Amino acid sequence: MNEDKMKGQWNQISGKAKEKWGQLTDDDMQQIDGKRDQLVGKVQERYGIAKDEAEKQVKDFEDANA
């Protein structure tokens, strides 16, 4: 899923993202607003994981929701 597609479908997939990453808040989701790099950063921040791991999780999420 490219960033344009993610941004266009953000309202539909943001709920799925919150299910996957329960520590993300509604404010986080508004800030992310479909921007992939923002999602990676928030996952990394909230879960205290390396950027590579956050990238992998987001890629897996995108693949599952494409």
C-alpha positions in Angstrom: 0.0 0.0 0.0 1.5 3.3 -1.0 1.2 6.4 1.2 -1.4 8.1 -1.1 -3.7 5.0 -0.9 -3.1 4.8 2.9 -4.0 8.5 3.3 -7.1 8.1 1.2 -8.3 5.2 3.2 -7.1 6.4 6.6 -10.6 6.7 8.1 -11.3 3.0 7.3 -7.9 1.6 8.4 -7.2 3.8 11.4 -9.6 1.6 13.5 -7.6 -1.5 12.4 -4.4 0.3 13.3 -5.7 1.1 16.8 -6.7 -2.6 17.2 -3.2 -3.7 16.2 -1.4 -1.1 18.2 -3.7 -0.5 21.2 -1.3 2.0 22.8 -1.9 4.5 20.0 -4.4 7.2 21.1 -7.0 9.0 19.1 -4.7 12.1 19.2 -1.9 9.9 17.7 -4.2 8.8 15.0 -5.2 12.4 14.1 -1.6 13.4 14.0 -0.6 10.4 11.8 -3.4 11.2 9.3 -2.4 8.5 6.9 1.3 9.4 6.8 3.3 6.2 6.8 6.4 7.7 8.4 4.3 9.2 11.2 2.8 5.8 11.9 6.2 4.2 12.0 7.4 6.9 14.4 4.4 6.6 16.7 4.7 2.8 16.8 8.4 3.1 17.6 7.7 5.7 20.3 4.8 4.0 22.0 6.3 0.5 22.1 9.9 1.4 22.6 11.1 -0.6 19.6 13.8 -0.1 17.0 12.9 1.8 13.8 13.6 -1.4 11.8 11.1 -3.3 13.8 8.5 -0.6 13.6 9.0 -0.4 9.8 8.5 -4.2 9.6 5.3 -4.1 11.7 3.8 -1.3 9.6 4.8 -3.1 6.3 3.1 -6.3 7.6 0.0 -4.2 8.5 -0.1 -2.6 5.1 0.2 -6.0 3.4 -2.6 -7.4 5.5 -4.9 -4.4 4.7 -4.0 -3.8 1.0 
